[in-house]
């Protein structure tokens, strides 16, 4: 039983009362061992999550995606940690299939097909960010922002110690810190962009761009 895989899933959830129930039910169907919902909004996300008998961390202040994941990591019991978006907008994806690749690889991340983005401006922004991330950080990962990533727990804890980003740029710095130390596997995933996505392609892209410069500057020190 020493090598038994115990899977914990962390969900950062900011005002996700309309989507969290469906996501938790999906994850329960996957028979994961632990689900942790980190709530930092003002709606009923925490209440709904508790009714579904999962672990809930609730905060009054806005944490941001990265900080929410860090808070969840503090109480994780599993030896494999997966974090995913609150809408879990992936189709025909198995948590267990992702987790089963951990061992051969240290980190397994989902990769979305940019060509499936319907709105032209979103497609342009997505391609542009991928280009800048590779250019500025020499990070040869196709899709840093996909909200579906799995790690060995001890490796995740090690990487997070070197990550300052607490918001939307968390994933980029996380993979940047990991790229020279650990084996990363990319797995294609089918995904669905909902109309109520909270990602603003313009303002969030500007935020990410300035964060890229900050990470680049930090790297030179």
Short mmCIF file of the C-alpha atoms (twelve columns), coordinates in Angstrom:
data_MODEL
# 
_entry.id   MODEL 
# 
loop_
_atom_site.group_PDB 
_atom_site.id 
_atom_site.type_symbol 
_atom_site.label_atom_id 
_atom_site.label_alt_id 
_atom_site.label_comp_id 
_atom_site.label_asym_id 
_atom_site.label_seq_id 
_atom_site.Cartn_x 
_atom_site.Cartn_y 
_atom_site.Cartn_z 
_atom_site.pdbx_PDB_model_num 
ATOM 1   C CA . UNK A 1   0.000   0.000  0.000   1 
ATOM 2   C CA . UNK A 2   3.091   2.197  0.241   1 
ATOM 3   C CA . UNK A 3   2.777   3.351  -3.370  1 
ATOM 4   C CA . UNK A 4   -0.997  3.728  -3.403  1 
ATOM 5   C CA . UNK A 5   -2.028  6.910  -5.202  1 
ATOM 6   C CA . UNK A 6   -4.241  9.170  -3.109  1 
ATOM 7   C CA . UNK A 7   -5.731  11.913 -5.261  1 
ATOM 8   C CA . UNK A 8   -6.615  15.337 -3.882  1 
ATOM 9   C CA . UNK A 9   -8.278  18.012 -6.018  1 
ATOM 10  C CA . UNK A 10  -8.107  21.719 -5.174  1 
ATOM 11  C CA . UNK A 11  -10.711 24.050 -6.674  1 
ATOM 12  C CA . UNK A 12  -10.176 27.820 -6.351  1 
ATOM 13  C CA . UNK A 13  -13.717 29.212 -6.376  1 
ATOM 14  C CA . UNK A 14  -14.551 32.913 -6.465  1 
ATOM 15  C CA . UNK A 15  -18.355 33.410 -6.585  1 
ATOM 16  C CA . UNK A 16  -18.988 30.090 -8.345  1 
ATOM 17  C CA . UNK A 17  -22.397 29.170 -6.909  1 
ATOM 18  C CA . UNK A 18  -23.836 28.552 -10.389 1 
ATOM 19  C CA . UNK A 19  -21.162 26.056 -11.384 1 
ATOM 20  C CA . UNK A 20  -19.612 24.459 -8.323  1 
ATOM 21  C CA . UNK A 21  -22.237 21.745 -7.733  1 
ATOM 22  C CA . UNK A 22  -21.860 20.296 -11.223 1 
ATOM 23  C CA . UNK A 23  -18.074 20.317 -10.909 1 
ATOM 24  C CA . UNK A 24  -18.049 18.593 -7.521  1 
ATOM 25  C CA . UNK A 25  -20.455 15.952 -8.788  1 
ATOM 26  C CA . UNK A 26  -18.213 15.316 -11.800 1 
ATOM 27  C CA . UNK A 27  -15.202 14.883 -9.552  1 
ATOM 28  C CA . UNK A 28  -17.084 12.558 -7.202  1 
ATOM 29  C CA . UNK A 29  -17.948 10.380 -10.175 1 
ATOM 30  C CA . UNK A 30  -14.204 10.071 -10.737 1 
ATOM 31  C CA . UNK A 31  -13.863 8.660  -7.200  1 
ATOM 32  C CA . UNK A 32  -11.143 11.097 -6.173  1 
ATOM 33  C CA . UNK A 33  -10.060 10.754 -2.548  1 
ATOM 34  C CA . UNK A 34  -10.302 14.392 -1.474  1 
ATOM 35  C CA . UNK A 35  -11.922 17.568 -2.818  1 
ATOM 36  C CA . UNK A 36  -10.991 20.944 -1.373  1 
ATOM 37  C CA . UNK A 37  -12.949 24.037 -2.408  1 
ATOM 38  C CA . UNK A 38  -11.263 27.335 -1.558  1 
ATOM 39  C CA . UNK A 39  -13.848 30.132 -1.463  1 
ATOM 40  C CA . UNK A 40  -13.065 33.844 -1.337  1 
ATOM 41  C CA . UNK A 41  -16.277 35.380 -2.654  1 
ATOM 42  C CA . UNK A 42  -19.583 36.585 -1.215  1 
ATOM 43  C CA . UNK A 43  -22.081 34.162 -2.743  1 
ATOM 44  C CA . UNK A 44  -23.244 30.667 -1.697  1 
ATOM 45  C CA . UNK A 45  -20.314 28.678 -3.123  1 
ATOM 46  C CA . UNK A 46  -19.092 27.603 0.324   1 
ATOM 47  C CA . UNK A 47  -22.594 26.670 1.510   1 
ATOM 48  C CA . UNK A 48  -23.304 24.570 -1.592  1 
ATOM 49  C CA . UNK A 49  -19.926 22.850 -1.330  1 
ATOM 50  C CA . UNK A 50  -20.453 21.924 2.319   1 
ATOM 51  C CA . UNK A 51  -23.835 20.411 1.466   1 
ATOM 52  C CA . UNK A 52  -21.973 18.105 -0.923  1 
ATOM 53  C CA . UNK A 53  -19.654 16.937 1.880   1 
ATOM 54  C CA . UNK A 54  -16.337 18.213 0.592   1 
ATOM 55  C CA . UNK A 55  -13.683 20.198 2.443   1 
ATOM 56  C CA . UNK A 56  -14.196 23.954 2.323   1 
ATOM 57  C CA . UNK A 57  -11.802 26.786 3.116   1 
ATOM 58  C CA . UNK A 58  -13.568 30.147 3.288   1 
ATOM 59  C CA . UNK A 59  -11.954 33.596 3.255   1 
ATOM 60  C CA . UNK A 60  -13.462 37.065 3.457   1 
ATOM 61  C CA . UNK A 61  -10.718 38.739 1.435   1 
ATOM 62  C CA . UNK A 62  -10.064 38.158 -2.274  1 
ATOM 63  C CA . UNK A 63  -7.179  35.716 -2.572  1 
ATOM 64  C CA . UNK A 64  -6.725  35.277 -6.303  1 
ATOM 65  C CA . UNK A 65  -6.327  31.920 -8.035  1 
ATOM 66  C CA . UNK A 66  -2.744  31.243 -7.026  1 
ATOM 67  C CA . UNK A 67  -3.154  32.146 -3.376  1 
ATOM 68  C CA . UNK A 68  -6.330  30.058 -3.161  1 
ATOM 69  C CA . UNK A 69  -4.445  27.036 -4.486  1 
ATOM 70  C CA . UNK A 70  -1.636  27.635 -1.987  1 
ATOM 71  C CA . UNK A 71  -4.181  27.697 0.859   1 
ATOM 72  C CA . UNK A 72  -5.665  24.429 -0.358  1 
ATOM 73  C CA . UNK A 73  -2.231  22.841 -0.578  1 
ATOM 74  C CA . UNK A 74  -1.694  23.510 3.139   1 
ATOM 75  C CA . UNK A 75  -4.353  20.942 4.104   1 
ATOM 76  C CA . UNK A 76  -4.005  18.399 1.277   1 
ATOM 77  C CA . UNK A 77  -3.879  14.765 2.419   1 
ATOM 78  C CA . UNK A 78  -3.190  13.066 -0.919  1 
ATOM 79  C CA . UNK A 79  0.178   12.298 -2.491  1 
ATOM 80  C CA . UNK A 80  -1.081  13.461 -5.896  1 
ATOM 81  C CA . UNK A 81  -2.472  16.983 -6.108  1 
ATOM 82  C CA . UNK A 82  -4.608  18.219 -8.981  1 
ATOM 83  C CA . UNK A 83  -6.002  21.703 -9.334  1 
ATOM 84  C CA . UNK A 84  -8.782  22.601 -11.713 1 
ATOM 85  C CA . UNK A 85  -11.110 25.488 -12.529 1 
ATOM 86  C CA . UNK A 86  -14.459 25.734 -10.780 1 
ATOM 87  C CA . UNK A 87  -16.375 25.143 -14.002 1 
ATOM 88  C CA . UNK A 88  -14.278 22.069 -14.895 1 
ATOM 89  C CA . UNK A 89  -14.888 22.897 -18.554 1 
ATOM 90  C CA . UNK A 90  -13.213 19.776 -19.919 1 
ATOM 91  C CA . UNK A 91  -14.948 17.056 -21.865 1 
ATOM 92  C CA . UNK A 92  -14.039 13.356 -21.923 1 
ATOM 93  C CA . UNK A 93  -11.205 13.937 -19.456 1 
ATOM 94  C CA . UNK A 94  -10.448 11.473 -16.673 1 
ATOM 95  C CA . UNK A 95  -8.861  12.674 -13.452 1 
ATOM 96  C CA . UNK A 96  -7.548  9.161  -12.899 1 
ATOM 97  C CA . UNK A 97  -5.951  9.012  -16.338 1 
ATOM 98  C CA . UNK A 98  -4.146  12.247 -15.552 1 
ATOM 99  C CA . UNK A 99  -3.070  10.981 -12.132 1 
ATOM 100 C CA . UNK A 100 -1.858  7.664  -13.547 1 
ATOM 101 C CA . UNK A 101 0.805   9.497  -15.535 1 
ATOM 102 C CA . UNK A 102 2.264   10.833 -12.296 1 
ATOM 103 C CA . UNK A 103 5.202   8.613  -11.467 1 
ATOM 104 C CA . UNK A 104 6.526   8.427  -14.970 1 
ATOM 105 C CA . UNK A 105 6.309   12.229 -14.926 1 
ATOM 106 C CA . UNK A 106 6.464   14.716 -12.048 1 
ATOM 107 C CA . UNK A 107 3.891   17.120 -13.480 1 
ATOM 108 C CA . UNK A 108 1.069   16.474 -15.949 1 
ATOM 109 C CA . UNK A 109 -0.793  19.412 -17.503 1 
ATOM 110 C CA . UNK A 110 -3.708  19.766 -19.872 1 
ATOM 111 C CA . UNK A 111 -3.256  21.426 -23.248 1 
ATOM 112 C CA . UNK A 112 -6.189  23.029 -25.081 1 
ATOM 113 C CA . UNK A 113 -6.474  23.458 -28.828 1 
ATOM 114 C CA . UNK A 114 -6.376  27.184 -29.628 1 
ATOM 115 C CA . UNK A 115 -8.070  26.558 -32.980 1 
ATOM 116 C CA . UNK A 116 -11.273 25.627 -31.136 1 
ATOM 117 C CA . UNK A 117 -11.638 29.141 -29.741 1 
ATOM 118 C CA . UNK A 118 -14.582 30.677 -31.574 1 
ATOM 119 C CA . UNK A 119 -14.040 34.383 -30.894 1 
ATOM 120 C CA . UNK A 120 -11.224 35.786 -33.100 1 
ATOM 121 C CA . UNK A 121 -9.936  38.283 -30.509 1 
ATOM 122 C CA . UNK A 122 -9.635  35.548 -27.871 1 
ATOM 123 C CA . UNK A 123 -7.748  33.352 -30.320 1 
ATOM 124 C CA . UNK A 124 -5.323  36.174 -31.182 1 
ATOM 125 C CA . UNK A 125 -4.727  37.000 -27.504 1 
ATOM 126 C CA . UNK A 126 -4.184  33.340 -26.630 1 
ATOM 127 C CA . UNK A 127 -1.658  32.805 -29.412 1 
ATOM 128 C CA . UNK A 128 0.098   36.065 -28.525 1 
ATOM 129 C CA . UNK A 129 0.470   35.118 -24.868 1 
ATOM 130 C CA . UNK A 130 1.825   31.694 -25.741 1 
ATOM 131 C CA . UNK A 131 4.409   33.324 -28.011 1 
ATOM 132 C CA . UNK A 132 5.480   35.865 -25.364 1 
ATOM 133 C CA . UNK A 133 5.753   33.237 -22.641 1 
ATOM 134 C CA . UNK A 134 8.053   31.135 -24.801 1 
ATOM 135 C CA . UNK A 135 10.066  34.158 -25.952 1 
ATOM 136 C CA . UNK A 136 10.566  35.868 -22.596 1 
ATOM 137 C CA . UNK A 137 10.830  32.879 -20.288 1 
ATOM 138 C CA . UNK A 138 12.090  30.151 -22.615 1 
ATOM 139 C CA . UNK A 139 9.184   28.115 -21.303 1 
ATOM 140 C CA . UNK A 140 8.447   25.468 -23.892 1 
ATOM 141 C CA . UNK A 141 4.936   24.643 -22.684 1 
ATOM 142 C CA . UNK A 142 2.066   24.968 -25.142 1 
ATOM 143 C CA . UNK A 143 -0.657  26.017 -22.704 1 
ATOM 144 C CA . UNK A 144 0.399   27.420 -19.332 1 
ATOM 145 C CA . UNK A 145 -3.098  28.680 -18.472 1 
ATOM 146 C CA . UNK A 146 -5.069  25.455 -18.792 1 
ATOM 147 C CA . UNK A 147 -6.814  24.949 -15.451 1 
ATOM 148 C CA . UNK A 148 -6.073  21.253 -15.222 1 
ATOM 149 C CA . UNK A 149 -2.719  20.262 -13.698 1 
ATOM 150 C CA . UNK A 150 -1.463  17.332 -11.627 1 
ATOM 151 C CA . UNK A 151 1.625   17.078 -9.404  1 
ATOM 152 C CA . UNK A 152 3.356   14.831 -6.940  1 
ATOM 153 C CA . UNK A 153 2.549   16.521 -3.640  1 
ATOM 154 C CA . UNK A 154 6.140   16.919 -2.451  1 
ATOM 155 C CA . UNK A 155 7.180   18.340 -5.812  1 
ATOM 156 C CA . UNK A 156 4.243   20.759 -5.840  1 
ATOM 157 C CA . UNK A 157 5.203   21.980 -2.369  1 
ATOM 158 C CA . UNK A 158 8.802   22.457 -3.486  1 
ATOM 159 C CA . UNK A 159 7.831   24.455 -6.576  1 
ATOM 160 C CA . UNK A 160 5.307   26.671 -4.783  1 
ATOM 161 C CA . UNK A 161 8.024   27.900 -2.411  1 
ATOM 162 C CA . UNK A 162 9.590   29.720 -5.366  1 
ATOM 163 C CA . UNK A 163 6.344   31.228 -6.691  1 
ATOM 164 C CA . UNK A 164 5.367   34.770 -5.727  1 
ATOM 165 C CA . UNK A 165 2.381   35.140 -8.075  1 
ATOM 166 C CA . UNK A 166 -0.939  34.892 -6.322  1 
ATOM 167 C CA . UNK A 167 -3.323  35.622 -9.159  1 
ATOM 168 C CA . UNK A 168 -3.898  34.675 -12.779 1 
ATOM 169 C CA . UNK A 169 -0.146  34.466 -13.505 1 
ATOM 170 C CA . UNK A 170 0.364   31.742 -10.906 1 
ATOM 171 C CA . UNK A 171 0.450   28.945 -13.501 1 
ATOM 172 C CA . UNK A 172 3.130   30.650 -15.585 1 
ATOM 173 C CA . UNK A 173 5.542   31.188 -12.724 1 
ATOM 174 C CA . UNK A 174 4.792   27.726 -11.350 1 
ATOM 175 C CA . UNK A 175 5.835   26.041 -14.604 1 
ATOM 176 C CA . UNK A 176 8.747   28.432 -15.055 1 
ATOM 177 C CA . UNK A 177 10.135  27.423 -11.656 1 
ATOM 178 C CA . UNK A 178 9.534   23.730 -12.446 1 
ATOM 179 C CA . UNK A 179 10.832  23.494 -16.009 1 
ATOM 180 C CA . UNK A 180 14.526  22.886 -15.274 1 
ATOM 181 C CA . UNK A 181 14.010  20.594 -12.286 1 
ATOM 182 C CA . UNK A 182 11.120  18.286 -13.099 1 
ATOM 183 C CA . UNK A 183 9.658   16.185 -15.907 1 
ATOM 184 C CA . UNK A 184 6.533   17.788 -17.375 1 
ATOM 185 C CA . UNK A 185 4.050   15.918 -19.574 1 
ATOM 186 C CA . UNK A 186 1.453   17.721 -21.684 1 
ATOM 187 C CA . UNK A 187 -1.842  15.954 -22.372 1 
ATOM 188 C CA . UNK A 188 -4.350  17.224 -24.971 1 
ATOM 189 C CA . UNK A 189 -7.785  17.970 -23.476 1 
ATOM 190 C CA . UNK A 190 -11.069 18.859 -25.095 1 
ATOM 191 C CA . UNK A 191 -12.523 21.964 -23.526 1 
ATOM 192 C CA . UNK A 192 -15.478 24.291 -23.581 1 
ATOM 193 C CA . UNK A 193 -15.374 28.084 -23.156 1 
ATOM 194 C CA . UNK A 194 -18.562 29.155 -21.420 1 
ATOM 195 C CA . UNK A 195 -20.133 32.510 -22.133 1 
ATOM 196 C CA . UNK A 196 -19.855 33.433 -18.456 1 
ATOM 197 C CA . UNK A 197 -16.110 32.894 -18.307 1 
ATOM 198 C CA . UNK A 198 -14.544 35.363 -15.871 1 
ATOM 199 C CA . UNK A 199 -11.356 35.747 -17.878 1 
ATOM 200 C CA . UNK A 200 -11.097 39.141 -19.539 1 
ATOM 201 C CA . UNK A 201 -8.867  38.605 -22.578 1 
ATOM 202 C CA . UNK A 202 -7.642  42.219 -22.671 1 
ATOM 203 C CA . UNK A 203 -7.129  43.287 -19.052 1 
ATOM 204 C CA . UNK A 204 -5.983  39.849 -17.905 1 
ATOM 205 C CA . UNK A 205 -3.543  39.634 -20.820 1 
ATOM 206 C CA . UNK A 206 -2.017  42.997 -19.864 1 
ATOM 207 C CA . UNK A 207 -1.682  41.806 -16.283 1 
ATOM 208 C CA . UNK A 208 0.025   38.624 -17.451 1 
ATOM 209 C CA . UNK A 209 2.358   40.578 -19.755 1 
ATOM 210 C CA . UNK A 210 3.643   42.764 -16.915 1 
ATOM 211 C CA . UNK A 211 3.963   39.697 -14.714 1 
ATOM 212 C CA . UNK A 212 6.082   38.037 -17.417 1 
ATOM 213 C CA . UNK A 213 8.461   40.994 -17.284 1 
ATOM 214 C CA . UNK A 214 8.575   40.730 -13.500 1 
ATOM 215 C CA . UNK A 215 9.361   36.996 -13.634 1 
ATOM 216 C CA . UNK A 216 12.031  37.656 -16.262 1 
ATOM 217 C CA . UNK A 217 13.598  40.342 -14.080 1 
ATOM 218 C CA . UNK A 218 13.497  38.050 -11.031 1 
ATOM 219 C CA . UNK A 219 15.249  35.346 -13.071 1 
ATOM 220 C CA . UNK A 220 18.183  37.678 -13.823 1 
ATOM 221 C CA . UNK A 221 18.873  38.461 -10.178 1 
# 
